[in-house]
Amino acid sequence: MSEANLPADERTRAPIRDRFGLARLAEKIDASIDRYFWRWAAGFTILFLACSIVRDLRTALWFDELFTLYLARLASPLEIINFNDASPPLYPIIVHWLLPIVGNDALAVRLPATLGYCAMIVCVWAFCRRRLPAAFAFAASLLTFEGGLYFATEGRAYGLVLGCAAGALLGWQRAAQSHRRGWAIALLAVCSALMVALHYYAIFFLVALFLGEMVRWRESGRADFALWAAMAPAPLVLGLHAVLFVGGQDYQTHFWSPPSLGQIVPFYERFLLPTLVLCGLAFSVAALLPKPSAHGLETNFQVHEWTAIAALVLLPPAVIVLSMYTTHVFVDRYLLWTVIGFSLLGAAGLSAAARGRAVVGVALIVIAIAATARLEIGPLVETPMLRTAEGMRQELDKVARDGAEPIVVANAHAFMELSYYLDQPLRERLVFPLSRDLDLQYRGFDTDALTLGPLGRRGLVPVKAYDEILAENKRFLLAATKSDYLPQHLAAAGYRVAPIQGATMLYQVQALDE
């Protein structure tokens, strides 16, 4: 039908739709991605890796990362294992090996996570390349950024777990569809075992592969024993860590984040909702552009692959409920690998809904990159600041530099940052007050005391028992945030607690009998 024969409202909209030739441009981009997929992938991965390394170097370390660093500074891997903070020791051991090679603390702590995240991106692309139209396959990895980008540059195990999870998923897919599959079975075995050695909750990722393999078994009518054998090392690795897990049960008794049903909705809001929003925006934007005369390629995930994806999406509530009756510990990042399932669901679901239309896939790429840029640019250009203790550091530099009295830091996160970043004269005066009883009384958990106590006994950070500090010092400087209980507790215990003029987080504490 010619434009002259269109209804009036269609004639009004048609010139607006075609004015910039966006639909034709999207078709050209999709064709280029389809033809040069791995060139696009390589270019993006190199750019992402470079930006991530810059962030690794620029961003200040925070509590969890500094804990990783101090563990890695122990004399040997055996000492790291014996420390036993109820977390697997593998990541600090990797950092321990990297420290003398890399030479920069922040980069050594974060580089394994950064490389793991890049590996995840590549493996998700490889998983989707034969199953989705080119633009949607490319967008699948980009969808992980909204929920997982932070962990690409955080010095904990999660970025590396993501890489292992995606590697295990790719190995499982390729082992199921190829006769020359030795490398795929090896990839599945190594990645699944390694991810469990990095984080105990990664064992639940294997549940998704197990369910997918059960469906494939039912479809084919025969068991794939080689593939089952490749999954076996993961539970064996978990069993080998059982003695560490049992030995660290003190951390579980009063953990700062016990599991509850109330965590289910926030989990999906944090990790799934952003993916759905990006996909919805892409579909809405593409709806404004003219449709091609023929639809694009169809989505062709196999039934067993859809099963594994669906399991990844639906596992979190089951894991949370199970944690309520077993470990009594749950933090949403423990199931970070579900972002892979969410991203696959988003890309494949949108591809199916749009019938593979190139313009929708390209719109999703553009929107996902724009969303990623908003998260990435700030840390690359802004002045690095301490996450918790920046204001405290500035106040100490301003009003406490000329003193000699001890500086008691009430906040564990601020203390860890100050003990690493504060200038040497001030840093030598720092001390953290340990008291599990007070932590339990005021906060309901004792995780900070259990974490910092062993570090202090090994001489890695300056900590003392709370009562010992009071017995040795009739006067001291107290640094505390508004959420810390120590200023109010000391005042109630009969100490004079006076805010220091010109500061909001510093107090002069004095015993009344001095």
N, C-alpha and C positions, 0 to 999 in steps of 0.2 A: 504494500500500500504506500503510495507516495505521500509526502508531507502535506500536500494540498488536500488529500482526502481524509486526513486524520481529524478526529473531533477537535473542537476548539481548544479544550484544555490540554490535549496532547500536542497540538501545534505550538502552544505556549511553552510547554516544557521541553520539547525536542531540541530547539536551538541551544537552550541552556545546558542540556545534557552533553551535546556534542561540541560545545564551544572550544574547549581546550583539548579535545581528542584524548581524554583520559582513558576511555575504554580501549582505544587502539594502543595507547602507551602501555597499559596493563598487559595486553596480549603480547606485546613485544618483550616486555620484561619476563613474563612467564615463559616465553619461548627460549629466551636466553638462559634462564635458570634451568630449564629442562635440558638444554643442549650442553651447558657448561656447569652442571650442578656442583660438581666437586671443586671447580675453580671458585665459584661463589662461596662455597663452604670453607675452602682453605683461606680465602681472603678475609672472610668474616672472623674465622677462628684466630688468625694471626692478629687482627686488629683488636679483638676482644682480649686475647692474651696480653698484648702490650698494654692496653688500658688497665687490665687487672693487676699487672705487675707494678704499674705506677701507683695504683691504689694500695697495693701491698706495702710499698715503701713509704707512702705519704701518711696513711691513716695511723693514728695513735693506737697502740695496743690497749685492750681493755681487760677486765678481770679474768675471764675465761682464757683468753689468749696468753696473758701473763702467767697464769697457772700452768698452761702447756709449756711455756718457755722455761719456767723454773724446774719443772719435772725433767725437761730435756737437758738441763744443765747438770743433772745428777751424774755421778762418775761413770755409770755403766748402765746398759739396758737392764741388768739384773736388779740394780737399785730402783730403777723405774718400776719394774714389776713388783718389787717388794713394797713400794710406797702404797699401792693398792687403795685408790680413792673410789673404788666401785666402778670405775670406767676402764675399758680395755686399754692396755698400755701401748698398743702398737703405734698410734699416731705420735705420742711423745718420743718413742724410740726412733721413728723416722726423722723427726726434727733433731733429735740428738745426733744422728749421723750427718744431717745437713749443716748443722751450725758451723763446724770448722771449714766446710766447703764453701758455703754461701757468704759467710762473714757478716751478714746483716741480720740482726735478731728478727725484725719484723718480717723480712722476706723469707727467712728460714722457717719461721712458724707458719706462714701462710702459703708458701709455694706448693706444698702437696695438695692443699685444698683447691688452689687455683688450677693446677694441672688436672686434678680430678674433675673439676667442673667442665673444663674444656673437653676432656674425654667424654663426659656425658653428652655434651652438645653434638659431638661427632657421631657417637653411637646412636643417638636418637635420630639423627639424619639418616644413618645407614639403615636403621630399623624401618623408617617410613619411606625410603626412596622407592622401593618396589611396590609399595602399597597405596600411596597417595599421589595425586597430581603434583607436579614439581613444586609449585608455589606453596601448597599446603604442607608438603613434606618439609620444605625449608622453614616454614613458619612454626612447625611443631617444636623445634628446639627453642625458638625465640619466646614461646609461651611459658617456658620454665623460668624466665627471668623475673617476672613480676613477683613470684613467690620465693624464688631461690637465689636471686642474684647476689644478695648480701653474703651468702655462704660461699661464694666464689673467692672471697677475700677475707674470710674469717679463719683464724688459726686454730680451728678445731677439726674434728674428723669428718664433718658433714659434707663438705665439698668432695672429698675423696670417696665417701660412701656413695654419693650420687654417680660418680664416674663408674664405680664398680657395679652399681645397680643397673645402669644403662648397658654396661658391658655384658652383664649376665643375661639381660633381656635380649640383646642382640645375639649372643651365643646360642641361647635357647631357640630363637627364631631360625637361625641359619642351620643349626643342627637338625631341626625338624624338617627342613625342606631340601637338604642337599645330601648326596651320597658321599661326596668328598668333604667330610665334615670334621675331621680330626681337630683342626684348629678351633672350630666352633665349640666342640665339646670341652676342649682345654680352656677356652675363654670362659665358658660357663662355670667350670669347676674352680678356676682360679679366682674369678671375680666374686662368686657367691661366697667362697670361703674367706676371702679377704675382707669383704664388706662386713661379715659377722665379726671378724677379728677387730674391726675398727669400731663397731657399735653393736651391742647385743640385740637391740630392737630391729636390726636389719634382717634378722631371721624371718621376720614376718613377710618380707619381700618375697621370700621363697615360697610362701603360701600361695601367692598369686600365680607363680610359675607352676606350682604343683597342681593347682586347679585347672590351669590351662592345659597341662600335660594330661590330666585325667580326661578332659574333653577330647583331646587328640587321640588318646588311647581308645576311647569309645567310638570315635569316628573311623579310625583305621582298623580296629578290631585286633590290634596286637600291641604289646608293651614294648617300649623302646628302652631296653635295659641299659644301653650305653648312656643315654640321656639321664636316666634315673641315677646311675652311678655318679654322673657328673655333679648332681645335686647333693650327694651324700656327704662330701667333706664339710659343708656348712654346719650341719648339726653336730658333727664331730668337733669342729673348732669351738662351737658353743660349749660343748661338754668339757673341753680342755680348760675353758675359762671358768668353769663352775666353782673351783676352789677360790678364785679371786672374787667372784660374785658373792659367794657366801661370806668370805672374809670381810667384805665391805658392807655388810648389812647395817652397821651403825648409821651409814649415810641414808638408808631407806626409812629408818624408824621415824624420824621427824624431818622428812624432806621438805624443801621449800615449795614444791609443786606436786602435791598428791593428786592422783587421777580422780576425775569425777565426771558424771554425765554432762555437767555444765560446760565441759571443754569441747564437746562434739561440734556444736554450732560455730563457736569461734574458730575452730580448726578449719572448717570448710569456708568460713568467711575470709580467712587469711590466705588460704592456698588455692581453693577452687574458684571462689567468686571472681577474683581478678581475671582468670582465664575466660570465664563466661562473659564478663563485661567486654573484654577485648574482642572476642568472637562476635558478640552482638553488635559492637560498633562497626566491625568490618562488614558484616552482613548489611547493616543499615546504610553505610556509605556506598557499598556496591549497588544497593537497590536504586540509588539515584542515577546510576549510569545505564546506558542501553545494554540490553542483553545481546549476546552474539547469536547468529543464526543457528548454531549448533552448540550443544552442551559440551563441556570438557570431559576429561576422563573420570571414571567412577572410582570410588573408594573400594578397595578389595582386601581389607584385612580378613584373615581366615577366622573361622568360628573360635578356634582355640586361642587365637591372639586377642579377639574381642573379649573372651573369657578372662584372660589375664589382665587386660586393661580394666575391665569392670571390677575385678577383684581388687586392684590397686585403689580404685575410687571408693569402694565400699568397705575396705578393711579398717579404717580408723576407728569407727565406733566399736567394733569387736575388740580391737587392741586396747582401747581405753577401758572397756569393761573388764577384760582379762587382767589388765594392770591393777584394777581396783582390788582384785582378790589374790594377786601374786606379788608383784614387785612393790606396789604402793608408790610408784614413781612414774610420772609422765609429764613430759614437756612436748609441745607440738612439734618442735624440730626433730624429735626422735623419729618421726615418720616423714621426714622431709622428702624421702624418695617417692612419696605419692605424687609429687608435682610432675613426675614423669608420666604417670597415669593420667593426671588431669590434663596435661598438655596434649597427650595422644588423643584423649577423648575430645578435647576442644578442636584440634585440627581435623581429625577424622569426622567428627560430628558435623562440623561446619562444611567440610568437603561434601559429605553426603547430602546435607540440606541444600547446598548450592549447586549440586550436580557437577562438582568439579570446575565451576566457572573460574577462569583465570583471574578475572577482575576481583573476585572475592578473596582469592588466595593472596594476590598482590596487595590488596587493601589491608589484609591481616598482617602481612609482613611490614608494611609501612607503619601501621598503628603500633605494632609490637616494638619496632625499633624506636619509634618516638617515645613510647612508654619507658623503654629501657634507657634512652638518653636522659630522660628526666631524673632517673635514679643514678646514672653514672656520672653525669657532668659535674654535679655539686662536689662530690669528694675529690674529683680531679683538679678543681680550680680553687676550692675554698681553703682557707688556712686551717691546717690540722689542729684539732682541739681534743682534749681529754673528754671521754664520754661522760663520766660522773664528776670528776674532780677539777674541771677547768676553772670554775669560779673559786674553788678552795685554793688552788695553786696560785691564782692571781692575788688573792687576799694574803696568803702566807708570804709571798714575795714582797708585798707592800708593807705589812705591819709586823712581821715576825722575824725578819732577816737579822736584826741586830741582837736578838735575845739568845739565851743559852738554855732555857728551861725545856723540858721534854714537850714534844707535840704529840698528844694522844689523838689518834684519828678514829672516830667512832664508827665510820662507815667502811665496811670491808672492801667494797669496790673502789671507793675513793682512795683507801689506803694502798691497795695494790698499784694503782696508777701513780700515786705520789711517790711510792717507794722506788719506782722505776724512773720517773720523769722529773722529779723535783731536783733542783740544783743541789750539789753535794753538801754544802754546809747545813742546809735545812733538812736534807734527807737523813743525815746522821742523827737528827733529833727525833725522828719519827718512831712511834711505837703503837702497836695495835693491842687493845685490851681483850683478852680471851675470857669469855664466860658463857659456857653452854647454858647454865641455869638462867641467867638474865636473858639470853636470846630466846629460850623457850618461854619464859615468863612474858616477855613483851612482844615477841614476834611469832612464836609457835613453831619455830624450826631452828635447828642448830647447825645447818650446813656450813655456814661461814666459819664457825669455830672448828669444825671437823676438818675443814680444808686448810685453814691457815695454821692450825696447831702443828701438824706434821711438817709443814714448810719451815716454821720457826724452829722446831727441834733440830732440823738439819742446817740451820744457819742461813737459810735462803732469804728470809724476810725477818724484820725485827718485831717480834711479838712477845708479850708477857701476859701472865695471868692478871686479870683485872684487880684482884685483891693485892697482888704483889706490887702493882703500879701505885696503888693508893698508899701502901705501907712505905714505899720508898720516896714518894713525892708529896709534900704538903701543898705545893703549888705546881701547876702545869697549865699548858695551853691546850685547849680542847677544840678540835676541828670536827664539826658535825653538820649534816644536812638537816632540813626541816623534818624529815621522816625518822631521824635517829632518836632513840629513846634515852641516850646517856645524859644529855643536859638535864632533862626532867628528873631522871633517877638520881643523879648526884645532888640536885637541889633538895629532893625529898629525903635524901640520906644525911642532910645537914651540911652540905658544902655550899660555899658561896660561889655561885655561877653567874658571872657578869659578862654580858656581851661586850666585845671590844669595839670601841668607837671606830666607825668607818668600815666595819666588816659585818657581814650577815651570817657567816658560818664559823666564826671564831669566838671562843669564850675564854676568859681567865677564870680558872678554877682554884679555889683556895680552901684548905681545911679551916674551920672556925677556931680550932684550938691552937692555930699557929701563933 
